[in-house]
Each structure stands twice: as structure tokens, then as C-alpha cells.
Amino acid sequence: MNNARVNERLHTTTLVEPHGELHRDRRARRRAAAKIEADAQKAKHLEARTRWLTERDEARSGAYLSAAGESGSAQLRMPGRLRLPKHQDTSATLSGHYPFLAEAGLGSAGVFVGQDLYSGGSFVYDPWVLYQQGMITAPNIVLAGIVGSGKSSLAKSLYTRSLPFGRRVYVPGDPKGEHTAVAEAVGGKAIILGHGLRNRLNPLDEGHRAASASDAEWSAQLASRRRDLIGALAETVLDRTLSPLEHTAIDLALADTVRSAEVPILPMVVDRILAPNPEDDEGRLAEDGRLVGHALRRLVAGDLAGLFDGPSTVRFDPSLPMVSLDLSRVAENSTLISVLMTCSSAWMESALADPAGGQRWVIYDEAWRLMAYPALLRRMDAQWRLARHFGIANMLVFHKLSDLDNVGDSGSAMRALASSLLANAETRIVYRQEPDQLGSTASALGLSRTEQNLLPALGTGQGLWRIKDRSFVVQHQLHPDELEIFDTTARMTSGQ
């Protein structure tokens, strides 16, 4: 019995001892782990302190400018504090001051022109897009700038960059021949007229017929256009308006010519005005039309002969991307240029009036030559008023806006027509102007004092754009290929 108890105690002791050893091992392991973690943390803090001490020593050893700056005259500071006067104004006024507000531009739809010098962004312009967006109500443009300011390059850029958008270009008169190279480069045609050349322009040509025009409508349109053209030519040469008797003489002679000739030409009309058909003549018709007949005779047998006295040898093709009438060979004769412009305008009118003709540019270069002739001015005014109906954007290019003041006498009908051209152009682009022109330019366009002061300081290719009531200063940018084609200074800059 005693042996059994002893064995039981031994057994119990054997079972308890290993359990105590396990607890001691666990405590030892935990203490070892804690010590390792504490050592690692201490090493980490020691490393961070060492790094901080090193950086502090490097900073103390370096030569840095103090927060107060250099001493003495090297401080570059004013001797006293800068005190600016306070200014108080309304938010409506302050909102217009850059850089508090920069013009957002006209959007991204249209033709790239260059850089807006105020906002630094791209400047894009397209009269048809702006009209569709309701920003403008008239797509016509007036472009003015002194010689060498870059206005001609801008005009060429605007219409050539529009060609990929499906637009076409008509130049009814190019007195200096600047647009000829451009027309040939874009796949168009330049019609060159002048003494000694074989090209002839018959002002009585039928011209382009719209597909939608019926026979009766076409007959009436053609008769009206021919009658208006002969009257305009006579007024241009006579430099006065026609009397009712002279209009009658022209009407009867033109009607007789059309009846008797398959291809009516101007010499036939002149012959019938000077020698009327006996069936139409009541005894005074020849006398009534004598001055008109001799005026028109200059175009077929006088100093203006050789260009209008036969059937046309060239054809106006409205489907071409660009058609230009080059008048550089007759630039010395202002009367002949006005007559050619009158004929070419009538030549193109049938194509411009075609509802299916699409959107087109019509460029009137050297406009100061045209405004001296009432017949041409009236034709231009009619085309400008009907621009929206025809889908046309007219561009009038001249040197200075004061040229409009030289049209007719103050208060005359011609002056009113010239002023209406400006009124019907909601886009006005002004390049550099001479100081003596600033007052008239500012008055015509309603420029502010700041805008007026900008004009004489504008560089080449820089222009003030007034689009309705918005204003931009734009640097026109050219591609090298455009610069080569648009260059108008080759004769001055070449070494030959």
C-alpha cells in the first residue's frame, strides 16, 4: 500500500515538472524577443539621430545667404517702403483688365489664323461658323493696313485655308497680280487680261446658269444682267448717270442684237446704238444715244479696245477652287480697270446667285480703285447686302479706313454707299496705321483709347480684330510654303 502511494507521488511529480519548464521557456522566449525588438528600435533611433546630426553639421558648414539678404548696397532694396495708392472701381470695369480676365477666343471651329497675343492661345476664325453660332449677322470683312504690314498675306491665308472646308474663292479684279500664283498653286485659274494678249472677255456672255432656273427665269435674269452691265459700262466711261432716253437707246439696241446674233458681242450693240434699226427708230433715237454710243465705242475701237470686242476666249468655271482676274497688265489705266472690274463682276454674278453654289469668298483687293466709280460701288453694295442669301463672305482690302471719306462728296449717295459697306461688315481687321490716320480709324470703328494707341505699334502680321463688340490682337502665323507663295516683296528683297 505504501509502495503504491510512493509510485503515485513519483508519477505525479514527473507529470508536473515538464509543465513548469514549458512556462519558463515561453517567458524566456518572450523576453528575448522583446530585447531584440528594443535593440532594433534603439538602433533605428540611433541611426536617425546620426543622420540628423550629419545633416546639421553639413548645413552649418555651408555658406548660405541669410534670410535678411546681403548687407549694404548689395541689398538692392528701395530706401523706403513702397506705398501704392488705393484704387476703387466697379467689378464691371475691373473684370475687363488682364490678367484678371482673358478673352476666351472664338472657339476651335474654323480656320487657324495665329496666336491671340493677350491670352496666348490659338486664334481661329470662320465667318460661316460664327454666323451659324449667332456671333455675327453679316459675314463680310473689311481689312485695312499700310503697305508692308502683312494684310495681303492674311487675306490669302484666310481664303486658301478655307479651301479644304469646301469653300471656293473668286477674285473679280487683281490690279497687282498678287493672287495669280496662289490661284495656280491651289488648282484654280488666273485669267490674265491686257493689251497685246489673246484673251478676250465678252461682257454679254450668258455665264453660269443655275440648275434650278427655268427657261423663263433664266431669260429674264440674262436680259436684266446684260442691260444693267451695258448701262454700268456706259456710266463708268461717261463718269455720270444715264438719262432715261439713253437707257431706252441701250435697251432697244441690246434687244435687236440678241435677236439677230447667236453670240451677241459689244461691237454689235455699239453699232445699233449709233445706227438704230429703222423699225425701232422714231427719228430721234440715234441722237438720244449718241453720247452713250461713242462712250461704249471706246471699249471696241478706242483706247480701251482689244479686250471686249469679240467672243470670249476664256471661260469662267465656277467649279474651280479659285478663279482670279489678273489686271496687272492694265494697272496704269484706272478707267480700263474699272471697266474690267464691272465686266468681271457681272461675269461672276450668275455663279454667285446660284443657290447650289456653296459657300464662297469674294475678294476685292485694292478697293480704293473701285470706290471712285458709282456703278461698281452699287454692284458691291448689292452683293454685300445679299451675302447671307448667296452664302458669300466678301472681303474688302485697302490701305486705310479714311479712303472711305474720299468717296463722293459729304452727304452724297456714293458716300452713303461706302459707309454702308463698313456697316455691313461686322468683322473689321486693322493692321498698322500711320499716326495721322488714328483719329479717323478710331472714329469709324468706335475704338477705345487703348485700341487706338495700339495701332501704330503693331508689328508685321499683327492686327487688331474687331468682331462685332469683341476685340482681339492677333499675330498671324504663316507656314514656310505659304510664305513663299504669298510673298509680295520678292522684287525688293532679291539681289537682282
Order of alpha helices (4+ residues) and beta strands (2+ residues): alpha-alpha-beta-beta-alpha-beta-alpha-beta-alpha-beta-alpha-alpha-alpha-alpha-alpha-beta-alpha-beta-alpha-alpha-beta-alpha-beta-alpha-alpha-beta-beta-alpha-alpha
